[in-house]
Amino acid sequence: MSNFDYDVVVVGGSLAGLSVAISYALHGGENILVLEKKKKPIHDCAGGIAKFALDEISKLLELKRVVSFIDNEIYSFGIITKRSCIFVENDYEEDPLGYVIGRVKFIEHLTRKAKRLGVEVKRGASFENAVRKRDGFRVTYRNHRTNFVTCKYLVGADGALSKTGALMGFEVPSGDDLHICAQKWLQFGVEDIKLPYEGYFVENPQDPDDMIIIYHDREETPKGYLWIFPQGGYEFRVGIGVPQGYGTPYEYLERWIRKYLESYTTLDKIGGVVPTAKPFKEVVKGNFALVGDAGRQCSALHGGGMYFGMVSGYHLGRALANDNLKNYQNWYRGNLYKILKLHYLAKRTIYCMNDRDMDHLMGIVVRVASKDLMALSSITFEEIQKIFRKVALRYILRKPWLLVKLLTL
């Protein structure tokens, strides 16, 4: 691959893109460039990740000192609707269910590791264009001035509205398949919040400072949900995601805050987009590959993509180092694609449900999966998928009309 300026150019220097670069270097790859348009990383997501997921990522990418980018440990979570709720708690003496990650610290940690492995990372470098040339690409980016480089492999890790993906013929999500998100970083006390399910903080035996809350209501969070992620020190990331075309998410968020929070202090606010579309069957075209949100490697059900994107980045990096992108495509179709399809079907199912249906589903989750959910700190991802299928099957058997409706979507 010596006829090119770089063997690999990765467009996007966030979690998925850096995972590709680190994996590539760990597997013996050399001469790789990562382009990131932001000069500095920002807090652009809630940052929640399950314990098993972070453990796996740390092992694959050989990450050390993971405590340096963990903002908070999570020992309980709740899912709340207008009429019902589910709480899962963990004993303080056991492992946490998961963590709230400091995204800026995490990206900086990955960037330092990538550079130690010989990866060239350029921040403030905005991708402009890519043209296929011979057996590779001619990439144009701007960093104070216009620059041109050639590479054999090009990777699109540039987010939900992937410019690289669009150039290579991949469809960009929109409408119901693209959720617009708004998040505020707030400080408030336990006594300041009043939700429809009374006493959700008061009756929970654990400290609310280590509990994640997911809230859903068809009017207040249409085709989406609101989240409360504890940052620690009674600071919380409160955000909402709604599909494109359903109004401004900040308006929904502001109405919710005014309705349910009596007193609070705003520390920061951000916005972003998340792909909740039907997953791509193919994420490779010739010498080009997509990864992370750019490749729709994100749960259409809950919008989380940190784990999916970084694990995919690992497998893509290994395939690039072996000079065989087919290995990445085969892994994706045989593993992650099946999971993402299941999540997309679940999203479409919820879109068909009214509030009464949601309450019924919550009851099934409690009856069918409560014991399994209590073991989330030690559960594997495959076991979570089994729980998911078990609950879905029970619900479909009780609501056969829903299956008919889903088949017509």
N, C-alpha and C positions, 0 to 999 in steps of 0.2 A: 504493500500500500504506500510505498515511498514516493510515488508520482504525485501525491497530494500534499497540501500544506499540513493537513491534519488527517489522521485516520478516521476520527469521529468528531462531529460537531453536535453538541446538545444545545438546543434552544430552550432555555428555561432553567434557572438555577435555584429552584425551590426544592422541596423534599424529594419529589420523584426524579427530577433531573440530576440532582446531586447523588442520589442512590445509584443511578445508572453509572455515573462517573466513578464512584467509589468501587462498585462491583467490578467494573471494567478493569480498573487498576489492580484490584485484589487478585484478579484472574490473569494477570500478566499483560494486560493491554497497555499500550503507550500512545503518546501523541494525541491527546484528546483535549478539546476546547469546550468550555461551558459558557454560554452567553446569557446574561441576565440583565433585563432592562432596568430593574430597580437598583438604585445605587446602594440602598440599605434595605434589609428585610423588614417586613412589617407584620403586625398581629392581624392577619386577615382571615382567621377562622376561630372556632370555639376551642379547638385544641384537645379534644377528648380522645383517649385511646385506651383500649382494654389492656390489662396486664399481659395476657398471653401474646397479644400483638406486638407490644414493645419488646417483650422478651425475644420473640422470633426475629424481629428486625435487628435488634442488637447483636444477636448471634450471627445472622447472615452477613451483616456489614462490619462485624468485629468492632462494635462501638464500646468504648470504655467511659467510665464516669457519667453514666446516664443520669445520675441524680442532679447533674449540673444544669439540665434543661427541663427538669420536672418542677412545675410550679406548685402542684398540690396532689395529694393522694386521695382517691375516691373509694369510700367504703360502703356507699349506699346510693341507690337511685330510685326515682319514682316516675311513673307515667301517669299523667292526670288528664281526664276529660271532664266534661261538665257534670257527669253523673257517677263516675267511677274512678278508681285509681289502683295502681299496682306499686308496691314498695318492695325492694330487694335490699337487704342489709347484710353486712358482713361484720364479723367480730373483729375488734381492734387487734386481737392477738394473732389473727390470721393475715395473709397477704391482702393487699387492697384489690378491689375489683378492677381498678384502672387508675389512670392519671390524667391530670390536666397539664398539657405540655406548653411551655413557653416557646411559641413558634420562632420568635426572633433568635432566642438562645439556641434552639435546635438547629436552625439553618446555619448559624454561625459555627456551631460545633461540627456540623457536616462539612462546611466549607473548609475549616482548618484541617480536617482529616483528609479531604480530597487533595488539598494543596500539598500536604505531607507526602501523599502518594504520587505526586508528580503531575496532578491534574492542573491545567491552566484555567482559571476562573476569571472572567471579565465581567465586572458589574458596571451598570450604567451603559450597557451595550445593547442597543435596541435592534432586534432583527427586522430587516427590511424585505428581503426577497431570497429565494433559492431557485436556481435553474439547474435542471439536469444537464450534465456535461460528461460525455463519454461514459465511464463506469461510475461516476460520482456526481458531485454537486458543486456549483459555484454559489457561495453564500455571501449575501450582502448584509452588513450591519453597520449601525452608526454609533460611534462613541467619540463625540467631539467633531469627528469627520467621518466621511464614508469610507468603509473598509471592505475589501474583498478577500475571501479565503476559499480554498477548495478542500473537499473532503470526500472520502469514499462513502461513509455512512452519515446520514443525517437523522437526528432524533428530535421529535416534537414533544416537548414537555412544557409547553407554554400556555397551559390552563384551558378552561372550559371553552373559551372562544378562540381556539387554536388557529393562529394565522398560518403556521406551517401545515397543519392538517388541511385547511381550506385550499392552500396552494397545491397540495398533492391529491385533491379530489375527495377528501373526507367531508361529510356533512357536518355543519356547525349546528348544535341544538338550539331550539327556540320554543316559544310558547310554553305549554305544560311541561316540556322536557328541559327547561332551563329555569332554575329557581334563583331569584334575586334575593340576596340576603342583606340584612342590616343588623348590626350588633353594637351595643353600648357596654362600656365597662363602668359598672355602678358600684357604689358603696352604700349598704343599708343594713339595718339590724333585723333580727328575727321578728320583732314586733311590728315591723313596717310593712309586711307583706300579707295580703288577704286574698286567698284564692277560693274558687267555688267549692273545692273540697276543703272543708274547714279544718284548721289545725294541722296542715300537712307538715309544718315544721314542729309544731308543739308536740304532736303525738309521736313523732319519730324519735326513738331513744338516742339516736346518734346526733352528733353536732351537724347542723345544716351547712357548716363550713366545709364539709367533705361529702356532700350529696349532690348529685346531678338530678335536675328535674326537667322532664319533657312534658309540654302542655299542648293539647290539641283541642280545637273547637272549630267547627265548620265556618262560623262567621268571623271569629277573631283571628283565626289562622287558616284561611281558605287553602285547601290542598297543600298544606304545609304544617309546620309546628313551631312552637317557641321553645327555646332552651334557656336554662339557667345553669351555668357552669361555675362552681366556686373556685375563685382564684386564691383564696386564703386570706385571712385577716378581714373577713366579712366584706371582701370585694368579689363581685360576681360579673361574669360575662353573660349578658342577657341579650339574646338575639332572636331573629325570626327569619324564616325563608318562605316566600310565596312564589308561584309561577309567574313568569313574564306575562304581562298583560292584566294582572289582577290588582293593579294599583301600586303605589309606592310602599315598599316594605317599612320605611321609616315611619310612615303614617300609622300603619298597623302597630308597630312597636311602641310609638309614642302613646297611642290610645290605650294599649295594654298596660303600660307603665303607669299612666295617670289613673287607670281604673283599679289596679291591684297593689300599687306601692304608695304608702302614705307619705314617706319621707325618704329621700335618697340624694346622693351626690354623684354627678356625672364626671367620670375621670377621663374618658376617651370614647370615640365612636369610629366605626369602620363600616365598609360595605364590600360586597363581592358577589360572585356568581358561582353556581354549582350545577354541573350537568346531572340531570336525573332522567336521562334518555335511555331508550333501548340500547343495550351494549352493542358495540361493533362486533361482527363476526371475525373480521380480519383487522389486525392492527399493524400489519406490515404490507408495504407496497414496494417491491424491489429492494433498494438499499435504504428505504425510509421506514421508520417505525414511530408509532405513537406510544406514549406512556403517561400514567397519571390522569388528571382531569382531562387533558387533551385527548386521551384515548378512551374517555368515558369509563375509566376504571375507578368508579365512585358509586356508592350505594344509591340507587334511585329511590330507595325507601327512606333512608335517614340522612343522606347527603354526605356521610363520612367517607373520606377517601385516603386518609393518611396511610393506613395499613395497606390497602390495595395498591396504591401508587408506589409505595416504597418496596414492597415485595416484588411487584412487577418490574420496578427499576433494577432490582438485584438480578432477576432472570434475564432481562434485556442486556445488562452489562456483561453478564457471563457469555451470552450468545455472541455479542459483538467481539469479545476477546477471542472467541473461538472462530471468528469470521464466518458465522452461520446464523443469519437471522431466522431461519426456519425453526431453529430450536426454541426461540422465543415465541413464535406464533403457535407452535405445537403445544408448548406449556400453557399458553393462554387459553387455547380452545379446549384443552383437556382438563383445565382446572378453574381458573378465575371466571371465564366466560359463563360457565354453568351457574356459578354463584350469583353473578351479576344479573343473569336472566331471571333467576328466582326472586331477587330483590325488585326487579322491574315489574314482575307479575304481582308482587305484593303491593307495590305502589298503585298499580292500576286497580287492584282489588279495593284498596282503601278509598280511591276516588269514587267507587260505585256505592260506598256505604254512607248511610245517614248516622245521626248521633246514636240512635237506638242500636243499630248494627255494631257500632264501635263499642258500646257498653257490653253487648253480647260477646264480642271478640275478647274484650278484657277479661270477662268471666271465664272464658275457655282457657286463656293463658294462665290464669291463677290455678284452675283445676288440673290442667294438663302438664304445665311446665314449672310450677312453683319450686319443686325440689331441685330441678336442674338449674334454675336461675340462681338458687342460693349458692351453687358451686362455681359461679362465674370466675372466681379468681384462679381456679385451677383447671377450668374447662378448656378443651381444644376448640379450634375454629370448626373442625368437622362436626363436633358434637353440637355446636350452636346451630349449624345447618340442619341437623337431625331434629332438634327442638322446633326449629322454624317450620319444617315440613310437617311435623306431627300436629302442630297447632293449626296450620293451614288446612290439612286434610280434615281435621275434626270440624273446622268451621264450614268448609265446603259441603261436607256431608249433612250439616244442619241447615245449610242455605243453598240448596241445589240451583235455585234461580240465578245465583251469583255466577256460577260456572257458565251458564248459558250466556249471560251478559258479557262475561270476559271473552268468550269465544267470538263475540261480534265486534270487539274493540279493534 
